[in-house]
Amino acid sequence: LDTLEPAFAPLLDQHPLSSILLVGLPGLPNTLWPRGTVLNNECHSDCIASLLQHVKANDRFVPKPDVPLFFLGFGVGSAALLHFATGSFNDPILRPFKESTRTFILSNSFSKVNGELKRTVQGVRRVLKKDDYRERVAMLES
């Protein structure tokens, strides 16, 4: 998140009345979570919902109907955001956020992991673990 914050500075300079809420989901560097917690899209979706409830209750990020709200998700965050948009976001307590939301933008994500995708990713990981360059190339060409 520290590397993203400066990247958004020009956007905030151009739109001084806007706000950006950066979210580090459990499992990312510098995050903590209870032992035994399964870090999946459902857990991450619940975390997003809890965070929005918390910042609203503490007047840290209060949605306004006339101020558009955009959600951006990258990589694993996209899958969590998609799960949130289709589930937890329908909770009545989040209605002010929903009324202000204009769009969800998802980048570099998989919305569903199936057996074929899982096998492909595992194959790529096996190739990348090889220490010998020639062996990696041979595996990629096969």
C-alpha positions in Angstrom: 0.0 0.0 0.0 2.9 2.3 0.7 3.9 2.1 -3.0 0.4 2.8 -4.2 -0.2 5.9 -2.1 2.2 8.2 -4.0 0.8 6.9 -7.3 -2.6 8.3 -6.4 -1.2 11.8 -5.4 -1.7 13.3 -8.9 -5.3 12.1 -8.9 -6.0 13.8 -5.6 -4.2 17.0 -6.8 -6.5 17.0 -9.8 -9.6 16.3 -7.8 -9.1 17.9 -4.4 -12.5 17.1 -3.0 -12.0 13.3 -3.6 -10.8 10.7 -1.2 -9.0 7.4 -1.6 -9.3 4.5 0.8 -6.6 1.9 0.3 -7.3 -1.5 1.7 -4.7 -4.1 2.6 -6.6 -7.4 2.8 -5.5 -10.1 5.3 -2.6 -12.2 3.9 -0.9 -9.2 2.3 2.4 -8.0 3.9 2.0 -6.2 7.3 -1.4 -7.7 7.9 -2.6 -9.8 10.8 -5.5 -12.2 11.1 -6.7 -14.7 13.8 -5.2 -18.2 13.7 -7.3 -20.7 11.9 -8.9 -18.1 9.6 -9.2 -19.2 6.0 -8.1 -16.4 3.8 -10.4 -16.7 0.8 -12.7 -14.4 -1.1 -15.5 -14.7 1.5 -13.2 -13.7 4.3 -11.8 -10.8 2.3 -15.3 -9.7 1.3 -16.3 -9.7 5.0 -13.2 -7.7 5.8 -14.1 -5.1 3.2 -17.7 -4.8 4.6 -16.4 -4.5 8.2 -13.9 -1.8 7.1 -16.6 0.2 5.4 -18.9 -0.1 8.4 -16.0 1.0 10.7 -14.9 4.0 8.7 -18.5 5.2 8.3 -19.3 4.7 12.0 -16.1 6.7 12.9 -16.8 9.5 10.3 -13.5 8.6 8.6 -15.1 7.9 5.1 -18.7 8.9 4.9 -20.4 8.3 1.5 -22.5 11.1 0.0 -25.1 10.5 -2.7 -23.8 13.3 -4.8 -20.1 12.2 -4.6 -19.4 9.2 -6.9 -17.7 6.2 -5.3 -15.5 3.9 -7.4 -14.1 0.6 -6.3 -10.8 -0.6 -7.9 -9.5 -4.1 -7.4 -6.1 -5.5 -8.5 -5.1 -9.1 -8.7 -6.3 -11.1 -5.7 -8.1 -7.9 -4.5 -10.2 -8.0 -7.7 -11.6 -11.5 -6.8 -12.3 -10.4 -3.3 -14.0 -7.2 -4.6 -16.1 -9.2 -7.0 -17.3 -11.4 -4.1 -18.0 -8.4 -2.1 -20.0 -6.7 -4.9 -22.2 -9.8 -5.4 -22.7 -10.6 -1.7 -21.8 -8.4 1.3 -22.4 -5.2 -0.6 -26.2 -5.9 -0.5 -26.2 -5.6 3.3 -28.6 -2.8 4.2 -26.0 -1.2 6.6 -23.9 -0.6 3.5 -26.7 1.1 1.6 -25.1 4.6 1.6 -22.0 3.2 0.0 -24.1 1.3 -2.6 -26.1 4.4 -3.5 -22.9 6.4 -4.1 -21.1 3.7 -6.1 -20.8 4.3 -9.8 -18.6 1.3 -10.8 -16.4 -1.6 -9.8 -13.2 -1.8 -11.8 -11.4 -5.2 -11.7 -7.9 -5.6 -13.1 -5.7 -8.7 -13.5 -8.0 -11.1 -11.8 -9.7 -14.4 -12.0 -13.4 -14.4 -11.1 -13.5 -18.2 -10.7 -10.7 -20.7 -10.3 -11.5 -24.1 -12.0 -9.4 -27.2 -12.3 -7.8 -26.2 -15.6 -6.6 -22.9 -14.3 -5.3 -24.5 -11.2 -3.3 -27.1 -13.1 -1.9 -24.3 -15.4 -0.8 -22.2 -12.5 0.7 -25.2 -10.7 2.6 -26.1 -13.8 4.0 -22.6 -14.2 5.0 -22.6 -10.5 6.9 -25.9 -11.0 8.7 -24.4 -14.0 9.7 -21.3 -12.1 11.1 -23.3 -9.2 13.6 -25.0 -11.4 17.1 -23.7 -10.8 18.5 -24.8 -14.1 17.8 -22.4 -17.0 18.0 -25.1 -19.6 15.6 -27.3 -17.7 13.1 -24.4 -17.4 13.3 -23.8 -21.1 12.8 -27.5 -21.9 9.7 -27.6 -19.7 8.2 -24.5 -21.3 8.8 -25.8 -24.8 7.2 -29.2 -24.0 
